[in-house]
Amino acid sequence: MTIKEQHVNESQLDEVAGLIENEKNMINLDRDDVKSVLVGKEGILYQANQDEGVENSTFMKEFFGALKEKKVVQDCTSMLISIAMSPEDPLMMEDIEIIHDFLESINNESLEVKWGIKNNEEGGRMTILTICTKATT
């Protein structure tokens, strides 16, 4: 699995909102959610696509396991998680537990988290996009 990393700030609001917004969202994220994570802040956008033949839970464990090791993630004050998935292969309770365990590992009581789930327009593979930001000083 390859995780793409891209520096982001409010100047990329339109670009990032375009990655997030989708009229087929099951749990909606919109431009206002992206705005709350980016305006006055900067950080990193992490994105990965599920490899063929890899189960959702395995992919999510690898992705979130890699993220929790990153200093930017541990130090962030705002986080947005967008999961695009196939309607034929929905998230199970154990998948939600993976997200919950990841968020607990951040150990930041003031962390603001926005998250959403949408149908993946690229087919059956899952894609996870996570933005981790902190206010600029």
Buried (B, 14 or more C-beta within 10 A) or exposed (E): EEBEEEEBBBEBBEEBBEBBBBEEBBEEBBBEBBBBBBEEBBBBBBBBBBEEEBEBBBBBBBBBEBBBEBEBBBEBBBBBBBBBBBEEBEBEEEBEEBBEEBBEBBEBEEEEBBBBBBBBEEEEBBBBBBBBBEEEE
